[in-house]
Amino acid sequence: MAPRKRTTKPRKNNPRTAKLEAFLEDFDSEVKTRVGQMKEKINQLLKDVDNSYNMALIKLPKAVRQTNWMEYFMSEKPKSPEVDNIKVS
């Protein structure tokens, strides 16, 4: 024989639970507003970084600006002493 389903007890109107629910709703709304503020701040910081990057690019010489970044980094002399010793020998 299958066990009986248990009936749930009706919820009592407890003033403590009402206060707790009100507190949780207030807390949730506060969290949503702060998350929104943080997202706005992140977007503003991203814009600032992007603008700073563009300004730094503008300040570079035109020849450096137009080179491919792989070519730019390959053109630098290696700074490891092992490579220098091999070239001297």
C-alpha positions as CSV (number, residue, x, y, z in Angstrom):
1,M,0.0,0.0,0.0
2,A,1.3,3.5,-0.9
3,P,2.1,5.9,1.9
4,R,-0.3,8.7,2.4
5,K,0.7,12.2,1.2
6,R,1.3,14.5,4.1
7,T,-0.7,17.6,4.2
8,T,1.1,20.9,4.7
9,K,0.2,23.0,7.7
10,P,-1.4,26.3,6.9
11,R,1.1,29.2,7.4
12,K,0.5,31.2,10.5
13,N,0.8,35.0,10.3
14,N,3.7,35.4,12.5
15,P,4.9,39.1,12.9
16,R,8.5,37.9,13.0
17,T,8.2,36.2,9.6
18,A,6.5,39.3,8.2
19,K,9.5,41.5,9.4
20,L,11.9,38.9,8.0
21,E,10.2,38.9,4.6
22,A,10.2,42.7,4.5
23,F,13.9,42.8,5.5
24,L,14.7,40.3,2.7
25,E,12.8,42.3,0.1
26,D,14.6,45.5,1.2
27,F,17.9,43.6,1.1
28,D,17.2,42.3,-2.4
29,S,16.3,45.7,-3.8
30,E,19.4,47.2,-2.2
31,V,21.6,44.5,-3.8
32,K,20.0,45.1,-7.2
33,T,20.7,48.8,-7.0
34,R,24.3,48.3,-5.9
35,V,24.9,45.7,-8.7
36,G,23.5,48.2,-11.2
37,Q,25.8,50.9,-9.9
38,M,28.8,48.6,-10.1
39,K,27.9,47.7,-13.7
40,E,27.7,51.4,-14.6
41,K,31.1,51.9,-12.9
42,I,32.6,49.0,-14.8
43,N,31.4,50.4,-18.1
44,Q,32.8,53.8,-17.2
45,L,36.2,52.3,-16.4
46,L,36.2,50.4,-19.6
47,K,35.5,53.6,-21.5
48,D,38.3,55.3,-19.7
49,V,40.8,52.5,-20.4
50,D,39.7,52.5,-24.1
51,N,40.2,56.3,-24.3
52,S,43.6,56.1,-22.6
53,Y,44.7,53.4,-25.0
54,N,43.6,55.4,-28.0
55,M,45.4,58.5,-26.7
56,A,48.6,56.4,-26.2
57,L,48.3,55.1,-29.7
58,I,47.9,58.6,-31.1
59,K,51.1,59.7,-29.2
60,L,53.2,57.0,-30.9
61,P,55.1,57.8,-34.1
62,K,53.3,57.1,-37.3
63,A,55.8,54.4,-38.3
64,V,55.3,52.5,-35.1
65,R,51.5,52.8,-35.3
66,Q,51.4,51.3,-38.7
67,T,53.6,48.3,-38.0
68,N,52.2,44.9,-37.2
69,W,52.5,44.2,-33.5
70,M,54.2,40.8,-34.2
71,E,56.8,42.6,-36.4
72,Y,57.3,45.2,-33.6
73,F,58.1,42.6,-31.0
74,M,60.2,40.4,-33.2
75,S,62.4,43.4,-34.1
76,E,63.6,43.8,-30.5
77,K,67.0,42.3,-29.5
78,P,66.6,39.3,-27.2
79,K,67.8,40.2,-23.7
80,S,68.8,36.7,-22.5
81,P,72.6,36.3,-21.9
82,E,72.6,32.8,-23.5
83,V,71.7,34.3,-26.9
84,D,74.4,37.0,-26.6
85,N,77.1,34.3,-25.7
86,I,76.1,32.3,-28.8
87,K,76.5,35.3,-31.1
88,V,79.9,36.1,-29.6
89,S,81.4,32.6,-30.2
